[in-house]
Amino acid sequence: MADLSGDAQWAIAILERDGDIARVVVSSARGDIELVTAMHVDGSTLILFGLHIDGPGPGTFGLRELRRMVREFGRIAGVERVVIFGGTRTRECHPGVSHGQSWSR
């Protein structure tokens, strides 16, 4: 397990890595968020492909806090920008739809 903690609010750890696929856990006082994604660095950009997120449930983390987590992950990874291409939804809201979003530091 690689502990990438960089901010007192969160502990970020890569639990498993197989090639470019990683299982990451972000822990905070509100709970843990588990991410499974393909990661690729292109220059100063970290690209997350097929990102799947599992966490404590709707409303636990706001969009603002999730963006701060992504920015912190990018800072720890040493990149200027993180681009996320979400995985295909399998349940909940809009199953079968893929989403992509880009956040910059």
Residue, then its C-alpha position, 0 to 999 in steps of 0.5 A: m500500500a502506498d500512502l500518499s497522504g498530503d493533507a490532514q483532511w484526507a489520507i490517500a492510499i493506493l491499495e493495489r496496482d496492476g499495470d495502469i489499473a489502480r484501486v485507491v482509497v481516500s479516507s476522511a472523518r466522513g468515511d472512505i471513498e474507494l476508486v478503481t480506475a486506469m491512470h495515465v500521465d501525459g505531460s503535466t496531466l493525470i488522466l483517469f479512465g473508466l473511474h468507478i467510485d464507491g463511498p458512504g452514500p449520496g450527500t456524504f461529500g459535496l461536489r466542492e469537497l470531491r473537487r478538493m480531493v481530486r486537486e490534492f490527488g493531482r498535487i501529490a501526483g505532481v501534475e497540474r491537471v487531472v482529467i476524469f473519464g467516468g466509467t459506465r454507470t451500472r446502477e443508481c442514476h442513469p445506468g449505462v451512461s458514461h461521464g467525463q469531467s475535467w478539473s484543473r488545479 
